[in-house]
Amino acid sequence: GVTLAACGSDNGSTGGTKGSGELSGTVTWWDTSTVGSEDKVFKKLAEDFTKKHPKVKVNYVNVPFGDAQNKFKNAAQSGSGAPDVIRAEVAWTPDFANLGYLAPLDGTAALKDQDDFLKQAAASTKYNGKTYAVPQVIDSMGIFYNKKIFKEAGVEVPKTVDELKSVSAKIKQKTGKTGLYLRGDDAYWFLSFLYGEGGDLVNADTKTVTIDNAAGVKAMKTVQELVDSKAAITDATNGWDNMQAAFKDGKVAMMINGPWAVADTYTGKEFADKANLGIAPVPAGSAGQGAPQGGHNLAVYAGSKNLDASYAFVEYMSSPEVQAKAAAELSLLPTRTSVYGKSEVAMNPMISFFKPVVEKAVERPWIPETGSLFAPLVTEYTKVLTHQTTPEQGAKTAGESYRKLLKDWK
Ligand SMILES: C[C@H]1O[C@H](O[C@H]2[C@H](O)[C@@H](O)[C@@H](O[C@H]3[C@H](O)[C@@H](O)[C@@H](O[C@H]4[C@H](O)[C@@H](O)[C@@H](O)O[C@@H]4CO)O[C@@H]3CO)O[C@@H]2CO)[C@H](O)[C@H](O)[C@@H]1N[C@H]1C[C@@H](CO)[C@H](O)[C@@H](O)[C@@H]1O
């Protein structure tokens, strides 16, 4: 048969389906996963697609998480250089969909067994009544702790912020080590303390900015006090590397983190014996307990010249078999309910801990602006932690930024 739609395109991906329905051409995939721990697993899984579709070449490209969102928007806007498939973080998905940069997947081969997806994971792939992505991984946050240090200090895992302070004081006294590394250059690490005070960034139902209400101010005070009381250490920059190094080297007894940190954490000398890594719910504040929902979806670029192969690739990469491999090798959480039942997944302690955590993770509004709430917040969060501003002023300034971004919100 003849090759349909074999026209060349801006990123060299050509192809379509021959009369026989056999897929062909290339699929360029921009993956944002962490280099050195996740990327090699995802690259292998992606390239194995060719075993099922010999005439399709997968062009795996790793793009750093911090660059990929704007890089994709620039490429899609200019119509040059965009990939066929992108790993779109949960907040990027409504942003890209709203801009028209994603192919709607309803009725395509990309969507298989949609009922098998966790509802929280599926929620971030829907926009204006259409499906613009397939959920790849879902995540939330917990306390990672070093069991050896806890034993040496004779302490239990803290359930509240107050216990976090007393446990940290005891660890310092008994072992000389600091209790918690609190990441200070990424506002995602502020959310569980905000939820603990009964606060949130915004209330999308009532279109109200809430970061600057009493709960928001209280949460800013809480994190500032964790550092002032020496229960926690933090950094204004390079937080990911400093957090991982401090925890992996046993300089701190705890960090708050998510499943994406597990593979890298296991490379630390303290966790050569994986059993030394403990995991527990984030501490409760004065008004409650909650951890944020994060994760990543797989989306198809609306301008792809190889939509059929891209749909098939997205379906394959989010299939139960592939999700089970990513879970077993990287402790990442499947977005398909059926995968949690597989033995190699169910026996992973990280997965069995995080599953109930993601099921009750605090959902975020999947509006185009939801991702834009972090940049203005992190500026104030970092300044509060380093006493460059007060909790009151930090919360107020963040609120003002939000009201500029969300025009008609209260
Ligand atoms: C500021 C950013 O605010 C938001 O991001 C939130 C995010 O919405 C939250 O959900 C949370 O994300 C979790 C995530 O869920 C969790 O899975 C994990 O991800 C792992 C992967 O698991 C791991 O595989 C690997 O990839 O590595 C990933 C990262 O570790 O951890 C994430 C938290 O880190 O927190 C994010 C905030 O960080 C915006 O969305 C933008 O990202 C924005 N950045 C833009 C800024 C533009 C210029 O201003 C610049 O030009 C633009 O290019 C930048 O994009």
PDBQT file of the ligand as one rigid body, heavy atoms in Angstrom, charges set to zero:
ROOT
HETATM    1  C1  LIG A 501       8.040  27.156  38.895  1.00  0.00    +0.000 C 
HETATM    2  C2  LIG A 501       7.204  26.046  38.280  1.00  0.00    +0.000 C 
HETATM    3  O1  LIG A 501       5.945  26.053  38.928  1.00  0.00    +0.000 OA
HETATM    4  C3  LIG A 501       5.023  25.059  38.455  1.00  0.00    +0.000 C 
HETATM    5  O2  LIG A 501       5.582  23.792  38.698  1.00  0.00    +0.000 OA
HETATM    6  C4  LIG A 501       5.094  23.147  39.878  1.00  0.00    +0.000 C 
HETATM    7  C5  LIG A 501       4.180  21.998  39.481  1.00  0.00    +0.000 C 
HETATM    8  O3  LIG A 501       3.024  22.496  38.837  1.00  0.00    +0.000 OA
HETATM    9  C6  LIG A 501       3.810  21.217  40.725  1.00  0.00    +0.000 C 
HETATM   10  O4  LIG A 501       2.983  20.105  40.392  1.00  0.00    +0.000 OA
HETATM   11  C7  LIG A 501       5.068  20.702  41.396  1.00  0.00    +0.000 C 
HETATM   12  O5  LIG A 501       5.783  19.868  40.473  1.00  0.00    +0.000 OA
HETATM   13  C8  LIG A 501       6.316  18.668  41.084  1.00  0.00    +0.000 C 
HETATM   14  C9  LIG A 501       5.918  17.494  40.197  1.00  0.00    +0.000 C 
HETATM   15  O6  LIG A 501       4.499  17.373  40.199  1.00  0.00    +0.000 OA
HETATM   16  C10 LIG A 501       6.558  16.243  40.744  1.00  0.00    +0.000 C 
HETATM   17  O7  LIG A 501       6.263  15.140  39.878  1.00  0.00    +0.000 OA
HETATM   18  C11 LIG A 501       8.073  16.421  40.773  1.00  0.00    +0.000 C 
HETATM   19  O8  LIG A 501       8.521  16.624  39.435  1.00  0.00    +0.000 OA
HETATM   20  C12 LIG A 501       9.777  15.992  39.151  1.00  0.00    +0.000 C 
HETATM   21  C13 LIG A 501       9.508  14.792  38.247  1.00  0.00    +0.000 C 
HETATM   22  O9  LIG A 501       8.705  13.852  38.975  1.00  0.00    +0.000 OA
HETATM   23  C14 LIG A 501      10.818  14.180  37.827  1.00  0.00    +0.000 C 
HETATM   24  O10 LIG A 501      10.539  13.108  36.929  1.00  0.00    +0.000 OA
HETATM   25  C15 LIG A 501      11.658  15.257  37.126  1.00  0.00    +0.000 C 
HETATM   26  O11 LIG A 501      11.021  15.675  35.990  1.00  0.00    +0.000 OA
HETATM   27  O12 LIG A 501      11.873  16.360  38.005  1.00  0.00    +0.000 OA
HETATM   28  C16 LIG A 501      10.675  16.992  38.414  1.00  0.00    +0.000 C 
HETATM   29  C17 LIG A 501      11.026  18.176  39.311  1.00  0.00    +0.000 C 
HETATM   30  O13 LIG A 501      11.707  17.751  40.405  1.00  0.00    +0.000 OA
HETATM   31  O14 LIG A 501       8.423  17.561  41.555  1.00  0.00    +0.000 OA
HETATM   32  C18 LIG A 501       7.841  18.780  41.135  1.00  0.00    +0.000 C 
HETATM   33  C19 LIG A 501       8.244  19.859  42.126  1.00  0.00    +0.000 C 
HETATM   34  O15 LIG A 501       9.587  20.186  41.912  1.00  0.00    +0.000 OA
HETATM   35  O16 LIG A 501       5.904  21.810  41.744  1.00  0.00    +0.000 OA
HETATM   36  C20 LIG A 501       6.300  22.622  40.637  1.00  0.00    +0.000 C 
HETATM   37  C21 LIG A 501       7.095  23.769  41.170  1.00  0.00    +0.000 C 
HETATM   38  O17 LIG A 501       8.430  23.373  41.177  1.00  0.00    +0.000 OA
HETATM   39  C22 LIG A 501       4.771  25.210  36.975  1.00  0.00    +0.000 C 
HETATM   40  O18 LIG A 501       3.969  24.113  36.573  1.00  0.00    +0.000 OA
HETATM   41  C23 LIG A 501       6.055  25.247  36.195  1.00  0.00    +0.000 C 
HETATM   42  O19 LIG A 501       6.682  23.995  36.197  1.00  0.00    +0.000 OA
HETATM   43  C24 LIG A 501       6.999  26.303  36.783  1.00  0.00    +0.000 C 
HETATM   44  N1  LIG A 501       8.272  26.269  36.126  1.00  0.00    +0.000 N 
HETATM   45  C25 LIG A 501       8.335  27.070  34.929  1.00  0.00    +0.000 C 
HETATM   46  C26 LIG A 501       9.042  28.339  35.283  1.00  0.00    +0.000 C 
HETATM   47  C27 LIG A 501       9.310  29.154  34.022  1.00  0.00    +0.000 C 
HETATM   48  C28 LIG A 501      10.142  30.394  34.355  1.00  0.00    +0.000 C 
HETATM   49  O20 LIG A 501       9.628  30.999  35.495  1.00  0.00    +0.000 OA
HETATM   50  C29 LIG A 501      10.049  28.353  33.005  1.00  0.00    +0.000 C 
HETATM   51  O21 LIG A 501      10.316  29.136  31.878  1.00  0.00    +0.000 OA
HETATM   52  C30 LIG A 501       9.203  27.158  32.622  1.00  0.00    +0.000 C 
HETATM   53  O22 LIG A 501       9.851  26.411  31.594  1.00  0.00    +0.000 OA
HETATM   54  C31 LIG A 501       9.019  26.288  33.858  1.00  0.00    +0.000 C 
HETATM   55  O23 LIG A 501       8.212  25.138  33.566  1.00  0.00    +0.000 OA
ENDROOT
TORSDOF 0
